């Protein structure tokens, strides 16, 4: 007489369906790539809270797009991060996209300024994850951000930023083991047409972009929506873990 084997447990939903009714927190979610990520996560049915440094912008983003809430915090201020997260009881997907363009040559730049590249990335992520602790779901995902500089540094004062970006990728791989079965991945965008790019380059933006377009295989910059869609993919695909997803239009090839 044969005995039937027990049925395998059902696989978790994948893709956009995996975000339905899940709590998503996007730090750096009030502008550019972060805002696009938040909008797309909400469109997939997630309950989204955005955190940004400017309270007025955060409140406006939440009102404009119907997010579940907003908070304001400087990611380099541990107490501010703790306060921003204090009343969030549960997080299914954590996306850390905050960070400025920290540039300066090693022999000339103020060291305190250069340190910010790591403070906004590695140490902000450490503080955020430690603060949430067990409030991160057992099957949570964490998405960090690096950038094309991790693979293609240049001679124009980006050595520290390149190092911080590469560190995020190594950090994610280590966390994927340390925090298992939670998933940890890194998003690595190429140059993207965001408000941060415009603020960083100022009046020199158009000339810089024109020259860059000539070098890039696709002859254009990325858009926040394209990069945001990649972040949503990392949240929704439950088998992506310990990986770096490059969305740079082939910039690493040139």
C-alpha positions in Angstrom: 0.0 0.0 0.0 1.6 3.3 -1.1 1.8 6.3 1.1 1.3 9.7 -0.4 4.1 12.2 0.2 3.0 15.4 1.9 2.4 18.3 -0.5 5.2 20.8 -0.9 4.4 24.2 0.6 3.2 26.7 -1.9 5.8 29.0 -3.4 5.6 32.7 -2.3 4.1 35.1 -4.9 6.7 36.6 -7.2 6.9 39.9 -9.1 4.5 42.7 -8.4 2.1 40.3 -6.7 4.7 39.9 -3.9 4.3 43.5 -2.9 0.6 43.5 -2.4 -0.3 44.7 1.1 3.3 44.6 2.1 4.9 47.4 4.1 7.7 49.1 2.1 9.9 51.8 3.6 12.0 53.8 1.1 14.7 55.9 2.7 15.6 58.6 0.1 12.1 58.2 -1.2 11.1 61.8 -1.8 13.0 62.5 -5.0 14.5 60.9 -8.1 15.1 57.1 -8.0 13.7 56.7 -4.5 10.4 58.6 -5.3 10.0 56.5 -8.5 10.6 53.3 -6.5 8.0 54.4 -4.0 5.4 55.2 -6.6 5.9 51.9 -8.4 5.7 49.9 -5.2 2.5 51.7 -4.3 1.1 50.9 -7.8 1.8 47.2 -7.1 -0.3 47.4 -4.0 2.3 48.0 -1.3 1.8 50.2 1.7 4.6 52.7 1.4 6.3 55.1 3.8 8.9 57.5 2.4 11.7 59.1 4.4 13.7 62.1 3.2 15.8 64.8 4.7 13.4 67.7 3.9 10.1 67.4 5.8 8.2 69.7 3.4 9.3 67.6 0.4 8.5 64.4 2.2 5.0 65.6 3.2 4.3 66.8 -0.3 5.5 63.5 -1.9 3.2 61.5 0.4 0.2 63.8 -0.3 0.8 63.8 -4.1 1.1 60.1 -4.4 -1.1 58.7 -1.6 1.7 57.1 0.4 0.8 55.6 3.8 3.1 58.0 5.5 6.3 60.0 5.6 9.1 60.8 7.9 12.1 63.3 7.8 15.6 62.4 8.9 19.2 63.0 8.0 20.6 59.5 7.4 23.9 60.5 9.0 22.1 61.3 12.3 21.5 58.1 14.2 19.1 59.6 16.6 17.0 61.1 13.7 16.9 57.7 12.1 15.8 56.1 15.3 13.0 58.7 15.8 11.8 58.3 12.2 11.5 54.6 12.5 10.2 54.4 16.1 6.5 54.0 15.4 6.8 51.7 12.4 5.9 48.3 13.8 6.7 46.1 10.8 8.7 46.3 7.6 8.6 43.8 4.7 10.8 45.6 2.3 13.5 48.2 3.2 15.0 50.3 0.4 18.0 52.5 1.2 18.6 55.0 -1.6 19.7 58.1 0.3 23.1 59.6 -0.5 24.7 62.7 -2.0 27.4 63.0 -4.6 30.5 63.2 -2.4 33.4 64.3 -4.6 36.9 65.6 -3.8 40.5 64.6 -4.4 42.2 62.8 -1.6 45.1 65.3 -1.4 42.9 68.4 -1.3 39.4 67.8 0.0 38.2 68.2 3.5 38.3 64.7 5.2 35.1 65.3 7.1 33.4 65.9 3.7 34.9 62.7 2.3 33.8 60.7 5.3 30.2 61.5 4.4 30.3 59.1 1.5 30.6 56.2 4.0 28.3 57.8 6.6 25.5 58.2 4.1 25.8 54.6 2.9 27.5 52.0 5.1 26.8 53.6 8.5 23.4 54.8 7.7 22.4 51.3 6.6 23.9 49.8 9.8 22.0 52.3 11.9 18.7 51.7 10.1 18.9 47.9 10.2 20.0 47.8 13.8 17.1 50.2 14.7 14.5 48.1 13.0 15.9 44.8 14.3 13.1 42.2 14.6 10.7 44.6 13.1 12.2 43.5 9.8 10.0 40.6 8.7 11.6 37.2 8.7 11.3 37.1 4.9 12.1 40.8 4.5 14.2 42.2 1.6 16.7 44.9 2.0 17.9 46.8 -1.1 21.0 48.9 -0.9 22.4 51.2 -3.6 26.0 51.4 -5.0 26.6 52.8 -8.5 28.7 52.5 -11.6 31.7 54.1 -9.9 32.2 50.9 -8.0 33.3 49.3 -11.3 34.4 52.4 -13.2 36.1 55.0 -11.0 37.6 58.1 -12.6 40.3 60.6 -11.9 37.9 63.5 -11.1 37.7 63.2 -7.3 35.5 60.2 -7.0 37.8 57.7 -5.4 36.1 57.8 -2.0 32.6 57.6 -3.5 33.8 54.7 -5.7 35.1 53.0 -2.6 31.9 53.6 -0.7 29.9 52.2 -3.6 32.0 49.1 -3.9 31.7 48.6 -0.1 27.9 48.6 -0.3 28.1 45.6 -2.6 30.4 43.7 -0.3 28.3 44.7 2.7 25.1 43.4 1.0 26.7 40.0 0.3 27.8 39.7 3.9 24.4 40.7 5.2 22.7 38.2 3.0 24.4 35.5 5.0 24.2 37.2 8.4 20.5 38.1 8.2 19.3 35.0 6.4 16.6 34.1 5.4 16.1 37.8 4.9 17.3 38.8 1.4 19.8 41.6 0.8 20.7 43.0 -2.7 22.4 46.0 -4.2 21.1 48.2 -7.0 23.9 49.7 -9.1 22.6 52.5 -11.3 24.6 54.3 -14.0 24.3 58.0 -14.5 20.6 58.8 -14.1 18.8 62.0 -14.9 17.7 63.0 -11.4 17.3 66.2 -9.5 20.5 65.2 -7.6 22.5 65.2 -10.9 21.2 68.7 -11.7 22.0 70.0 -8.2 25.5 68.4 -8.4 26.5 69.7 -11.8 24.6 73.0 -11.8 25.3 75.1 -14.9 27.7 72.5 -16.2 25.1 69.8 -16.4 24.2 70.1 -20.1 27.8 70.0 -21.3 28.6 67.1 -19.1 25.6 65.1 -20.2 26.3 65.8 -23.9 29.8 64.5 -23.6 28.7 61.5 -21.6 26.0 60.6 -24.1 28.7 60.3 -26.8 30.5 57.6 -24.8 27.5 55.5 -23.5 26.3 52.6 -25.7 22.7 53.8 -25.5 23.6 57.4 -26.1 21.5 58.6 -23.2 21.2 58.7 -19.4 19.0 56.4 -17.4 15.6 57.6 -16.1 14.4 57.4 -12.4 11.6 55.2 -13.6 13.9 52.6 -15.2 16.1 52.4 -12.1 13.0 52.4 -9.8 11.6 49.5 -11.7 14.8 47.6 -11.0 14.5 48.3 -7.3 10.9 47.0 -7.4 12.1 43.9 -9.1 14.6 43.2 -6.3 11.8 43.5 -3.8 9.5 41.2 -5.7 11.7 38.4 -6.8 12.1 36.2 -3.7 15.1 34.3 -5.2 17.3 37.3 -5.8 19.8 37.4 -2.9 23.3 38.7 -2.3 23.4 40.1 -5.8 24.3 43.4 -7.5 21.8 44.4 -10.2 23.5 46.7 -12.7 21.2 49.1 -14.5 23.6 51.3 -16.3 22.9 51.0 -20.0 26.2 49.3 -20.6 28.3 52.1 -18.9 30.6 49.5 -17.4 31.6 48.4 -20.9 33.1 51.7 -21.8 
